[in-house]
């Protein structure tokens, strides 16, 4: 380890190699969406998720991931 930042091309090369070895076609953006959906499934708030994803507003986060948030909270019945 050199302690230096990875160049984007280095990361892309490693990602491409891993995809080929695993027979996948996933992108880093797919991983971002998976992360967001896992956070929502775990009960994370939209405001915290907004900060984690770097969105400018909670509305942007809601517009992108709101369909994953259920309304099955028994407290609201």
PyMOL Python script that loads the backbone (N, CA, C, O; Angstrom):
from pymol import cmd

cmd.read_pdbstr("""\
ATOM      1  N   UNK A   1       0.834  -1.192   0.000  1.00  0.00           N
ATOM      2  CA  UNK A   1       0.000   0.000   0.000  1.00  0.00           C
ATOM      3  C   UNK A   1       0.873   1.248   0.000  1.00  0.00           C
ATOM      4  O   UNK A   1       1.803   1.377   0.796  1.00  0.00           O
ATOM      5  N   UNK A   2       0.561   2.136  -0.884  1.00  0.00           N
ATOM      6  CA  UNK A   2       1.355   3.354  -0.984  1.00  0.00           C
ATOM      7  C   UNK A   2       0.710   4.530  -0.254  1.00  0.00           C
ATOM      8  O   UNK A   2       1.371   5.537  -0.001  1.00  0.00           O
ATOM      9  N   UNK A   3      -0.555   4.411   0.079  1.00  0.00           N
ATOM     10  CA  UNK A   3      -1.250   5.499   0.735  1.00  0.00           C
ATOM     11  C   UNK A   3      -1.753   6.559  -0.219  1.00  0.00           C
ATOM     12  O   UNK A   3      -2.300   7.574   0.214  1.00  0.00           O
ATOM     13  N   UNK A   4      -1.574   6.339  -1.523  1.00  0.00           N
ATOM     14  CA  UNK A   4      -2.046   7.308  -2.511  1.00  0.00           C
ATOM     15  C   UNK A   4      -3.438   6.932  -3.003  1.00  0.00           C
ATOM     16  O   UNK A   4      -3.855   5.778  -2.911  1.00  0.00           O
ATOM     17  N   UNK A   5      -4.138   7.913  -3.518  1.00  0.00           N
ATOM     18  CA  UNK A   5      -5.456   7.672  -4.094  1.00  0.00           C
ATOM     19  C   UNK A   5      -5.343   6.826  -5.353  1.00  0.00           C
ATOM     20  O   UNK A   5      -4.357   6.914  -6.085  1.00  0.00           O
ATOM     21  N   UNK A   6      -6.349   6.015  -5.597  1.00  0.00           N
ATOM     22  CA  UNK A   6      -6.400   5.232  -6.828  1.00  0.00           C
ATOM     23  C   UNK A   6      -6.797   6.122  -7.997  1.00  0.00           C
ATOM     24  O   UNK A   6      -7.673   6.978  -7.873  1.00  0.00           O
ATOM     25  N   UNK A   7      -6.160   5.916  -9.099  1.00  0.00           N
ATOM     26  CA  UNK A   7      -6.568   6.614 -10.323  1.00  0.00           C
ATOM     27  C   UNK A   7      -7.871   5.980 -10.808  1.00  0.00           C
ATOM     28  O   UNK A   7      -8.050   4.770 -10.669  1.00  0.00           O
ATOM     29  N   UNK A   8      -8.774   6.764 -11.367  1.00  0.00           N
ATOM     30  CA  UNK A   8     -10.023   6.198 -11.882  1.00  0.00           C
ATOM     31  C   UNK A   8      -9.790   5.035 -12.856  1.00  0.00           C
ATOM     32  O   UNK A   8     -10.553   4.070 -12.866  1.00  0.00           O
ATOM     33  N   UNK A   9      -8.754   5.129 -13.659  1.00  0.00           N
ATOM     34  CA  UNK A   9      -8.482   4.058 -14.622  1.00  0.00           C
ATOM     35  C   UNK A   9      -8.088   2.758 -13.912  1.00  0.00           C
ATOM     36  O   UNK A   9      -8.401   1.670 -14.394  1.00  0.00           O
ATOM     37  N   UNK A  10      -7.410   2.867 -12.780  1.00  0.00           N
ATOM     38  CA  UNK A  10      -7.029   1.683 -12.004  1.00  0.00           C
ATOM     39  C   UNK A  10      -8.268   1.008 -11.433  1.00  0.00           C
ATOM     40  O   UNK A  10      -8.407  -0.213 -11.490  1.00  0.00           O
ATOM     41  N   UNK A  11      -9.156   1.810 -10.889  1.00  0.00           N
ATOM     42  CA  UNK A  11     -10.397   1.270 -10.335  1.00  0.00           C
ATOM     43  C   UNK A  11     -11.247   0.645 -11.439  1.00  0.00           C
ATOM     44  O   UNK A  11     -11.808  -0.434 -11.250  1.00  0.00           O
ATOM     45  N   UNK A  12     -11.347   1.306 -12.577  1.00  0.00           N
ATOM     46  CA  UNK A  12     -12.136   0.785 -13.696  1.00  0.00           C
ATOM     47  C   UNK A  12     -11.560  -0.536 -14.198  1.00  0.00           C
ATOM     48  O   UNK A  12     -12.303  -1.464 -14.520  1.00  0.00           O
ATOM     49  N   UNK A  13     -10.250  -0.614 -14.259  1.00  0.00           N
ATOM     50  CA  UNK A  13      -9.597  -1.843 -14.706  1.00  0.00           C
ATOM     51  C   UNK A  13      -9.887  -2.999 -13.743  1.00  0.00           C
ATOM     52  O   UNK A  13     -10.192  -4.110 -14.177  1.00  0.00           O
ATOM     53  N   UNK A  14      -9.792  -2.738 -12.444  1.00  0.00           N
ATOM     54  CA  UNK A  14     -10.076  -3.773 -11.446  1.00  0.00           C
ATOM     55  C   UNK A  14     -11.536  -4.199 -11.513  1.00  0.00           C
ATOM     56  O   UNK A  14     -11.851  -5.384 -11.404  1.00  0.00           O
ATOM     57  N   UNK A  15     -12.431  -3.218 -11.693  1.00  0.00           N
ATOM     58  CA  UNK A  15     -13.872  -3.515 -11.788  1.00  0.00           C
ATOM     59  C   UNK A  15     -14.153  -4.399 -13.004  1.00  0.00           C
ATOM     60  O   UNK A  15     -14.881  -5.387 -12.908  1.00  0.00           O
ATOM     61  N   UNK A  16     -13.570  -4.034 -14.143  1.00  0.00           N
ATOM     62  CA  UNK A  16     -13.777  -4.789 -15.382  1.00  0.00           C
ATOM     63  C   UNK A  16     -13.251  -6.217 -15.234  1.00  0.00           C
ATOM     64  O   UNK A  16     -13.901  -7.171 -15.663  1.00  0.00           O
ATOM     65  N   UNK A  17     -12.088  -6.356 -14.634  1.00  0.00           N
ATOM     66  CA  UNK A  17     -11.510  -7.685 -14.417  1.00  0.00           C
ATOM     67  C   UNK A  17     -12.410  -8.532 -13.526  1.00  0.00           C
ATOM     68  O   UNK A  17     -12.667  -9.696 -13.833  1.00  0.00           O
ATOM     69  N   UNK A  18     -12.886  -7.961 -12.432  1.00  0.00           N
ATOM     70  CA  UNK A  18     -13.769  -8.699 -11.515  1.00  0.00           C
ATOM     71  C   UNK A  18     -15.064  -9.098 -12.215  1.00  0.00           C
ATOM     72  O   UNK A  18     -15.533 -10.224 -12.045  1.00  0.00           O
ATOM     73  N   UNK A  19     -15.645  -8.200 -12.994  1.00  0.00           N
ATOM     74  CA  UNK A  19     -16.868  -8.510 -13.742  1.00  0.00           C
ATOM     75  C   UNK A  19     -16.654  -9.693 -14.673  1.00  0.00           C
ATOM     76  O   UNK A  19     -17.479 -10.605 -14.738  1.00  0.00           O
ATOM     77  N   UNK A  20     -15.535  -9.670 -15.393  1.00  0.00           N
ATOM     78  CA  UNK A  20     -15.238 -10.770 -16.331  1.00  0.00           C
ATOM     79  C   UNK A  20     -15.062 -12.085 -15.597  1.00  0.00           C
ATOM     80  O   UNK A  20     -15.589 -13.111 -16.028  1.00  0.00           O
ATOM     81  N   UNK A  21     -14.329 -12.067 -14.496  1.00  0.00           N
ATOM     82  CA  UNK A  21     -14.075 -13.289 -13.736  1.00  0.00           C
ATOM     83  C   UNK A  21     -15.363 -13.872 -13.156  1.00  0.00           C
ATOM     84  O   UNK A  21     -15.502 -15.089 -13.036  1.00  0.00           O
ATOM     85  N   UNK A  22     -16.301 -12.997 -12.799  1.00  0.00           N
ATOM     86  CA  UNK A  22     -17.558 -13.448 -12.201  1.00  0.00           C
ATOM     87  C   UNK A  22     -18.678 -13.621 -13.218  1.00  0.00           C
ATOM     88  O   UNK A  22     -19.765 -14.087 -12.877  1.00  0.00           O
ATOM     89  N   UNK A  23     -18.414 -13.247 -14.464  1.00  0.00           N
ATOM     90  CA  UNK A  23     -19.435 -13.349 -15.499  1.00  0.00           C
ATOM     91  C   UNK A  23     -20.577 -12.354 -15.309  1.00  0.00           C
ATOM     92  O   UNK A  23     -21.730 -12.658 -15.615  1.00  0.00           O
ATOM     93  N   UNK A  24     -20.253 -11.172 -14.807  1.00  0.00           N
ATOM     94  CA  UNK A  24     -21.262 -10.144 -14.542  1.00  0.00           C
ATOM     95  C   UNK A  24     -21.125  -8.973 -15.508  1.00  0.00           C
ATOM     96  O   UNK A  24     -20.134  -8.846 -16.227  1.00  0.00           O
ATOM     97  N   UNK A  25     -22.138  -8.131 -15.504  1.00  0.00           N
ATOM     98  CA  UNK A  25     -22.095  -6.895 -16.281  1.00  0.00           C
ATOM     99  C   UNK A  25     -22.451  -5.700 -15.403  1.00  0.00           C
ATOM    100  O   UNK A  25     -22.920  -4.678 -15.905  1.00  0.00           O
ATOM    101  N   UNK A  26     -22.231  -5.825 -14.100  1.00  0.00           N
ATOM    102  CA  UNK A  26     -22.579  -4.770 -13.150  1.00  0.00           C
ATOM    103  C   UNK A  26     -21.671  -3.558 -13.338  1.00  0.00           C
ATOM    104  O   UNK A  26     -20.524  -3.672 -13.771  1.00  0.00           O
ATOM    105  N   UNK A  27     -22.218  -2.403 -13.002  1.00  0.00           N
ATOM    106  CA  UNK A  27     -21.450  -1.157 -13.044  1.00  0.00           C
ATOM    107  C   UNK A  27     -21.301  -0.615 -11.625  1.00  0.00           C
ATOM    108  O   UNK A  27     -22.046  -1.027 -10.736  1.00  0.00           O
ATOM    109  N   UNK A  28     -20.364   0.292 -11.391  1.00  0.00           N
ATOM    110  CA  UNK A  28     -20.277   0.924 -10.073  1.00  0.00           C
ATOM    111  C   UNK A  28     -21.596   1.612  -9.694  1.00  0.00           C
ATOM    112  O   UNK A  28     -21.950   1.662  -8.516  1.00  0.00           O
ATOM    113  N   UNK A  29     -22.313   2.136 -10.675  1.00  0.00           N
ATOM    114  CA  UNK A  29     -23.594   2.783 -10.391  1.00  0.00           C
ATOM    115  C   UNK A  29     -24.622   1.755  -9.896  1.00  0.00           C
ATOM    116  O   UNK A  29     -25.455   2.070  -9.046  1.00  0.00           O
ATOM    117  N   UNK A  30     -24.563   0.538 -10.423  1.00  0.00           N
ATOM    118  CA  UNK A  30     -25.435  -0.537  -9.917  1.00  0.00           C
ATOM    119  C   UNK A  30     -25.156  -0.789  -8.440  1.00  0.00           C
ATOM    120  O   UNK A  30     -26.077  -1.017  -7.657  1.00  0.00           O
ATOM    121  N   UNK A  31     -23.886  -0.747  -8.068  1.00  0.00           N
ATOM    122  CA  UNK A  31     -23.511  -0.948  -6.673  1.00  0.00           C
ATOM    123  C   UNK A  31     -24.059   0.173  -5.805  1.00  0.00           C
ATOM    124  O   UNK A  31     -24.470  -0.071  -4.670  1.00  0.00           O
ATOM    125  N   UNK A  32     -24.073   1.383  -6.312  1.00  0.00           N
ATOM    126  CA  UNK A  32     -24.641   2.531  -5.586  1.00  0.00           C
ATOM    127  C   UNK A  32     -26.134   2.321  -5.336  1.00  0.00           C
ATOM    128  O   UNK A  32     -26.623   2.571  -4.235  1.00  0.00           O
ATOM    129  N   UNK A  33     -26.858   1.862  -6.360  1.00  0.00           N
ATOM    130  CA  UNK A  33     -28.290   1.605  -6.192  1.00  0.00           C
ATOM    131  C   UNK A  33     -28.536   0.469  -5.209  1.00  0.00           C
ATOM    132  O   UNK A  33     -29.480   0.523  -4.420  1.00  0.00           O
ATOM    133  N   UNK A  34     -27.701  -0.550  -5.252  1.00  0.00           N
ATOM    134  CA  UNK A  34     -27.834  -1.642  -4.289  1.00  0.00           C
ATOM    135  C   UNK A  34     -27.634  -1.123  -2.867  1.00  0.00           C
ATOM    136  O   UNK A  34     -28.396  -1.465  -1.963  1.00  0.00           O
ATOM    137  N   UNK A  35     -26.611  -0.301  -2.674  1.00  0.00           N
ATOM    138  CA  UNK A  35     -26.341   0.288  -1.368  1.00  0.00           C
ATOM    139  C   UNK A  35     -27.553   1.072  -0.870  1.00  0.00           C
ATOM    140  O   UNK A  35     -27.970   0.917   0.277  1.00  0.00           O
ATOM    141  N   UNK A  36     -28.114   1.912  -1.736  1.00  0.00           N
ATOM    142  CA  UNK A  36     -29.270   2.727  -1.346  1.00  0.00           C
ATOM    143  C   UNK A  36     -30.459   1.847  -0.979  1.00  0.00           C
ATOM    144  O   UNK A  36     -31.132   2.103   0.019  1.00  0.00           O
ATOM    145  N   UNK A  37     -30.722   0.820  -1.772  1.00  0.00           N
ATOM    146  CA  UNK A  37     -31.879  -0.045  -1.477  1.00  0.00           C
ATOM    147  C   UNK A  37     -31.658  -0.828  -0.191  1.00  0.00           C
ATOM    148  O   UNK A  37     -32.610  -1.067   0.553  1.00  0.00           O
ATOM    149  N   UNK A  38     -30.426  -1.231   0.084  1.00  0.00           N
ATOM    150  CA  UNK A  38     -30.136  -1.937   1.337  1.00  0.00           C
ATOM    151  C   UNK A  38     -30.329  -1.003   2.534  1.00  0.00           C
ATOM    152  O   UNK A  38     -30.817  -1.428   3.581  1.00  0.00           O
ATOM    153  N   UNK A  39     -29.953   0.251   2.383  1.00  0.00           N
ATOM    154  CA  UNK A  39     -30.156   1.226   3.450  1.00  0.00           C
ATOM    155  C   UNK A  39     -31.646   1.422   3.731  1.00  0.00           C
ATOM    156  O   UNK A  39     -32.067   1.469   4.887  1.00  0.00           O
ATOM    157  N   UNK A  40     -32.427   1.533   2.680  1.00  0.00           N
ATOM    158  CA  UNK A  40     -33.874   1.709   2.830  1.00  0.00           C
ATOM    159  C   UNK A  40     -34.486   0.486   3.489  1.00  0.00           C
ATOM    160  O   UNK A  40     -35.306   0.610   4.399  1.00  0.00           O
ATOM    161  N   UNK A  41     -34.089  -0.699   3.028  1.00  0.00           N
ATOM    162  CA  UNK A  41     -34.594  -1.941   3.614  1.00  0.00           C
ATOM    163  C   UNK A  41     -34.271  -2.021   5.102  1.00  0.00           C
ATOM    164  O   UNK A  41     -35.034  -2.587   5.885  1.00  0.00           O
ATOM    165  N   UNK A  42     -33.136  -1.450   5.479  1.00  0.00           N
ATOM    166  CA  UNK A  42     -32.728  -1.441   6.878  1.00  0.00           C
ATOM    167  C   UNK A  42     -33.380  -0.357   7.709  1.00  0.00           C
ATOM    168  O   UNK A  42     -33.135  -0.259   8.912  1.00  0.00           O
ATOM    169  N   UNK A  43     -34.220   0.469   7.066  1.00  0.00           N
ATOM    170  CA  UNK A  43     -34.949   1.494   7.805  1.00  0.00           C
ATOM    171  C   UNK A  43     -34.281   2.849   7.856  1.00  0.00           C
ATOM    172  O   UNK A  43     -34.688   3.704   8.643  1.00  0.00           O
ATOM    173  N   UNK A  44     -33.271   3.066   7.043  1.00  0.00           N
ATOM    174  CA  UNK A  44     -32.568   4.343   7.034  1.00  0.00           C
ATOM    175  C   UNK A  44     -33.504   5.477   6.602  1.00  0.00           C
ATOM    176  O   UNK A  44     -34.347   5.288   5.725  1.00  0.00           O
ATOM    177  N   UNK A  45     -33.357   6.636   7.213  1.00  0.00           N
ATOM    178  CA  UNK A  45     -34.192   7.782   6.849  1.00  0.00           C
ATOM    179  C   UNK A  45     -33.739   8.376   5.518  1.00  0.00           C
ATOM    180  O   UNK A  45     -32.590   8.215   5.107  1.00  0.00           O
ATOM    181  N   UNK A  46     -34.655   9.056   4.863  1.00  0.00           N
ATOM    182  CA  UNK A  46     -34.344   9.717   3.595  1.00  0.00           C
ATOM    183  C   UNK A  46     -33.264  10.781   3.794  1.00  0.00           C
ATOM    184  O   UNK A  46     -32.387  10.928   2.943  1.00  0.00           O
ATOM    185  N   UNK A  47     -33.311  11.520   4.893  1.00  0.00           N
ATOM    186  CA  UNK A  47     -32.323  12.579   5.140  1.00  0.00           C
ATOM    187  C   UNK A  47     -30.927  12.004   5.311  1.00  0.00           C
ATOM    188  O   UNK A  47     -29.964  12.564   4.786  1.00  0.00           O
ATOM    189  N   UNK A  48     -30.797  10.907   6.029  1.00  0.00           N
ATOM    190  CA  UNK A  48     -29.480  10.298   6.202  1.00  0.00           C
ATOM    191  C   UNK A  48     -29.014   9.714   4.875  1.00  0.00           C
ATOM    192  O   UNK A  48     -27.845   9.849   4.512  1.00  0.00           O
ATOM    193  N   UNK A  49     -29.920   9.066   4.150  1.00  0.00           N
ATOM    194  CA  UNK A  49     -29.571   8.505   2.849  1.00  0.00           C
ATOM    195  C   UNK A  49     -29.145   9.606   1.879  1.00  0.00           C
ATOM    196  O   UNK A  49     -28.214   9.423   1.094  1.00  0.00           O
ATOM    197  N   UNK A  50     -29.821  10.735   1.934  1.00  0.00           N
ATOM    198  CA  UNK A  50     -29.435  11.879   1.104  1.00  0.00           C
ATOM    199  C   UNK A  50     -27.976  12.245   1.356  1.00  0.00           C
ATOM    200  O   UNK A  50     -27.209  12.445   0.414  1.00  0.00           O
ATOM    201  N   UNK A  51     -27.602  12.331   2.614  1.00  0.00           N
ATOM    202  CA  UNK A  51     -26.225  12.691   2.955  1.00  0.00           C
ATOM    203  C   UNK A  51     -25.247  11.614   2.498  1.00  0.00           C
ATOM    204  O   UNK A  51     -24.181  11.928   1.970  1.00  0.00           O
ATOM    205  N   UNK A  52     -25.600  10.354   2.697  1.00  0.00           N
ATOM    206  CA  UNK A  52     -24.721   9.257   2.300  1.00  0.00           C
ATOM    207  C   UNK A  52     -24.479   9.230   0.788  1.00  0.00           C
ATOM    208  O   UNK A  52     -23.378   8.922   0.330  1.00  0.00           O
ATOM    209  N   UNK A  53     -25.523   9.559   0.021  1.00  0.00           N
ATOM    210  CA  UNK A  53     -25.421   9.518  -1.439  1.00  0.00           C
ATOM    211  C   UNK A  53     -24.915  10.822  -2.039  1.00  0.00           C
ATOM    212  O   UNK A  53     -24.556  10.871  -3.215  1.00  0.00           O
ATOM    213  N   UNK A  54     -24.885  11.878  -1.231  1.00  0.00           N
ATOM    214  CA  UNK A  54     -24.416  13.165  -1.726  1.00  0.00           C
ATOM    215  C   UNK A  54     -25.426  13.905  -2.577  1.00  0.00           C
ATOM    216  O   UNK A  54     -25.058  14.757  -3.385  1.00  0.00           O
ATOM    217  N   UNK A  55     -26.719  13.581  -2.397  1.00  0.00           N
ATOM    218  CA  UNK A  55     -27.754  14.305  -3.135  1.00  0.00           C
ATOM    219  C   UNK A  55     -27.904  15.713  -2.582  1.00  0.00           C
ATOM    220  O   UNK A  55     -27.685  15.946  -1.393  1.00  0.00           O
ATOM    221  N   UNK A  56     -28.279  16.651  -3.448  1.00  0.00           N
ATOM    222  CA  UNK A  56     -28.443  18.037  -3.020  1.00  0.00           C
ATOM    223  C   UNK A  56     -29.672  18.233  -2.144  1.00  0.00           C
ATOM    224  O   UNK A  56     -29.699  19.129  -1.300  1.00  0.00           O
ATOM    225  N   UNK A  57     -30.689  17.399  -2.338  1.00  0.00           N
ATOM    226  CA  UNK A  57     -31.900  17.541  -1.537  1.00  0.00           C
ATOM    227  C   UNK A  57     -32.489  16.167  -1.243  1.00  0.00           C
ATOM    228  O   UNK A  57     -32.233  15.189  -1.945  1.00  0.00           O
ATOM    229  N   UNK A  58     -33.287  16.129  -0.180  1.00  0.00           N
ATOM    230  CA  UNK A  58     -33.986  14.892   0.160  1.00  0.00           C
ATOM    231  C   UNK A  58     -35.004  14.559  -0.923  1.00  0.00           C
ATOM    232  O   UNK A  58     -35.337  13.392  -1.127  1.00  0.00           O
ATOM    233  N   UNK A  59     -35.497  15.576  -1.613  1.00  0.00           N
ATOM    234  CA  UNK A  59     -36.470  15.341  -2.682  1.00  0.00           C
ATOM    235  C   UNK A  59     -35.836  14.553  -3.827  1.00  0.00           C
ATOM    236  O   UNK A  59     -36.484  13.687  -4.415  1.00  0.00           O
ATOM    237  N   UNK A  60     -34.597  14.841  -4.141  1.00  0.00           N
ATOM    238  CA  UNK A  60     -33.888  14.082  -5.173  1.00  0.00           C
ATOM    239  C   UNK A  60     -33.787  12.611  -4.764  1.00  0.00           C
ATOM    240  O   UNK A  60     -33.995  11.714  -5.581  1.00  0.00           O
ATOM    241  N   UNK A  61     -33.465  12.379  -3.493  1.00  0.00           N
ATOM    242  CA  UNK A  61     -33.374  11.006  -2.977  1.00  0.00           C
ATOM    243  C   UNK A  61     -34.741  10.342  -3.026  1.00  0.00           C
ATOM    244  O   UNK A  61     -34.862   9.193  -3.450  1.00  0.00           O
ATOM    245  N   UNK A  62     -35.768  11.060  -2.593  1.00  0.00           N
ATOM    246  CA  UNK A  62     -37.131  10.521  -2.593  1.00  0.00           C
ATOM    247  C   UNK A  62     -37.589  10.200  -4.016  1.00  0.00           C
ATOM    248  O   UNK A  62     -38.164   9.139  -4.261  1.00  0.00           O
ATOM    249  N   UNK A  63     -37.334  11.113  -4.950  1.00  0.00           N
ATOM    250  CA  UNK A  63     -37.733  10.892  -6.347  1.00  0.00           C
ATOM    251  C   UNK A  63     -37.045   9.661  -6.938  1.00  0.00           C
ATOM    252  O   UNK A  63     -37.630   8.959  -7.762  1.00  0.00           O
ATOM    253  N   UNK A  64     -35.820   9.401  -6.526  1.00  0.00           N
ATOM    254  CA  UNK A  64     -35.058   8.277  -7.067  1.00  0.00           C
ATOM    255  C   UNK A  64     -35.406   6.958  -6.391  1.00  0.00           C
ATOM    256  O   UNK A  64     -35.510   5.929  -7.058  1.00  0.00           O
ATOM    257  N   UNK A  65     -35.586   6.979  -5.078  1.00  0.00           N
ATOM    258  CA  UNK A  65     -35.729   5.729  -4.321  1.00  0.00           C
ATOM    259  C   UNK A  65     -37.053   5.590  -3.567  1.00  0.00           C
ATOM    260  O   UNK A  65     -37.264   4.595  -2.874  1.00  0.00           O
ATOM    261  N   UNK A  66     -37.933   6.559  -3.692  1.00  0.00           N
ATOM    262  CA  UNK A  66     -39.192   6.525  -2.957  1.00  0.00           C
ATOM    263  C   UNK A  66     -40.028   5.291  -3.226  1.00  0.00           C
ATOM    264  O   UNK A  66     -40.753   4.828  -2.345  1.00  0.00           O
ATOM    265  N   UNK A  67     -39.936   4.749  -4.433  1.00  0.00           N
ATOM    266  CA  UNK A  67     -40.732   3.564  -4.768  1.00  0.00           C
ATOM    267  C   UNK A  67     -40.316   2.342  -3.952  1.00  0.00           C
ATOM    268  O   UNK A  67     -41.054   1.359  -3.894  1.00  0.00           O
ATOM    269  N   UNK A  68     -39.152   2.394  -3.328  1.00  0.00           N
ATOM    270  CA  UNK A  68     -38.682   1.279  -2.513  1.00  0.00           C
ATOM    271  C   UNK A  68     -39.165   1.353  -1.068  1.00  0.00           C
ATOM    272  O   UNK A  68     -39.021   0.397  -0.306  1.00  0.00           O
ATOM    273  N   UNK A  69     -39.734   2.487  -0.704  1.00  0.00           N
ATOM    274  CA  UNK A  69     -40.178   2.684   0.672  1.00  0.00           C
ATOM    275  C   UNK A  69     -41.641   2.288   0.775  1.00  0.00           C
ATOM    276  O   UNK A  69     -42.514   2.891   0.150  1.00  0.00           O
ATOM    277  N   UNK A  70     -41.887   1.272   1.567  1.00  0.00           N
ATOM    278  CA  UNK A  70     -43.247   0.775   1.718  1.00  0.00           C
ATOM    279  C   UNK A  70     -44.078   1.636   2.648  1.00  0.00           C
ATOM    280  O   UNK A  70     -43.544   2.479   3.369  1.00  0.00           O
ATOM    281  N   UNK A  71     -45.362   1.426   2.633  1.00  0.00           N
ATOM    282  CA  UNK A  71     -46.266   2.137   3.535  1.00  0.00           C
ATOM    283  C   UNK A  71     -46.925   1.147   4.490  1.00  0.00           C
ATOM    284  O   UNK A  71     -48.048   1.365   4.943  1.00  0.00           O
ATOM    285  N   UNK A  72     -46.221   0.061   4.791  1.00  0.00           N
ATOM    286  CA  UNK A  72     -46.811  -0.986   5.595  1.00  0.00           C
ATOM    287  C   UNK A  72     -46.542  -0.830   7.095  1.00  0.00           C
ATOM    288  O   UNK A  72     -46.643  -1.799   7.847  1.00  0.00           O
ATOM    289  N   UNK A  73     -46.205   0.366   7.521  1.00  0.00           N
ATOM    290  CA  UNK A  73     -45.948   0.620   8.936  1.00  0.00           C
ATOM    291  C   UNK A  73     -47.241   0.465   9.730  1.00  0.00           C
ATOM    292  O   UNK A  73     -48.177   1.235   9.520  1.00  0.00           O
ATOM    293  N   UNK A  74     -47.318  -0.500  10.629  1.00  0.00           N
ATOM    294  CA  UNK A  74     -48.556  -0.737  11.374  1.00  0.00           C
ATOM    295  C   UNK A  74     -48.929   0.425  12.288  1.00  0.00           C
ATOM    296  O   UNK A  74     -50.089   0.540  12.683  1.00  0.00           O
ATOM    297  N   UNK A  75     -47.965   1.298  12.638  1.00  0.00           N
ATOM    298  CA  UNK A  75     -48.281   2.438  13.485  1.00  0.00           C
ATOM    299  C   UNK A  75     -49.183   3.430  12.768  1.00  0.00           C
ATOM    300  O   UNK A  75     -49.863   4.224  13.417  1.00  0.00           O
ATOM    301  N   UNK A  76     -49.200   3.399  11.432  1.00  0.00           N
ATOM    302  CA  UNK A  76     -49.996   4.381  10.690  1.00  0.00           C
ATOM    303  C   UNK A  76     -51.428   3.901  10.457  1.00  0.00           C
ATOM    304  O   UNK A  76     -52.236   4.631   9.884  1.00  0.00           O
ATOM    305  N   UNK A  77     -51.739   2.725  10.880  1.00  0.00           N
ATOM    306  CA  UNK A  77     -53.090   2.192  10.670  1.00  0.00           C
ATOM    307  C   UNK A  77     -54.018   2.516  11.807  1.00  0.00           C
ATOM    308  O   UNK A  77     -55.189   2.135  11.775  1.00  0.00           O
TER     309      UNK A  77
END
""", "prot")
cmd.dss("prot")
cmd.show_as("cartoon", "prot")
cmd.util.cbc("prot")
cmd.orient("prot")
